């Protein structure tokens, strides 16, 4: 366990003052290793807020290069990053924000063949993908590795988030009925900001061991109606991902 | 009294912009049949060519997932059905 330096005590003073976090919670954040799948619309606020909060290590993976059409929401990348690998751009942005966070940015496609290696050594997986097949792959990997999975997704002004604790809660696959056609989705940056911030909040709470997580419930956000709606979901005993998962002791 | 069916924003083009539609039935499937009778455009939204519920559609009954066998779930007067879909964007 790495302890806080005088500089870190100053840098994180405002959140150390939160009773539920305190010095102990800040130390937990410093010692955490987070895997973020995607450096796009969701990956931007997630990685920025986790680095700002003092998470010790972030591994972020994205295979794409920055395009002009990304810039309405992907705030890790700026205009002069167009054409650059998102992984490189993310590394540079996070390093400027918080040099103490060890950022490992990997330019690669997440596949069934490499996913175990990509997430190796991380305490949790954050879903910041833009497609369902990779989300399900990450969900399955999290369950196999017995580490939490923090799901988020957006569409237009809408988004949703839920947290999966293997062996304890329903998982993303528990309501799976079959493949869904892929499409280019509409989205506005403020929607990814809301959902990514919820995911980052869940991650911070889990690392610090505080609060009530989005377990067995999905939080749906409608930005146009400015309304949050919560739906309860149940663990599916026949789920092909989590039916046999045992809770980590 | 019937059941209130909440229509997702992207599907309201098929319900004349209505966010909530009243429907009658003893189970979710019957309520959706009644919904389609009132707004035929909802048939293609909810069901594929074989009449199966589309994979992307999610149904919540009284704020709880109706999965699996969603269409067979019993409903009572005053119940609420939310129709939404699985989001994929990031």
Interface residues (C-beta under 8 A of the other chain):
Chain A: X38 X40 X41 X42 X43 X127 X128 X129 X130 X131 X132 X135 X152 X153 X154 X155 X156 X158 X159 X160 X174 X175 X177 X178 X179 X180 X181 X182 X183 X185 X186 X187 X192 X220 X222 X224 X229 X230 X231 X232 X233 X234 X236 X238
Chain B: X9 X10 X53 X55 X56 X58 X60 X63 X64 X65 X67 X68 X82 X84 X86 X87 X88 X89 X90
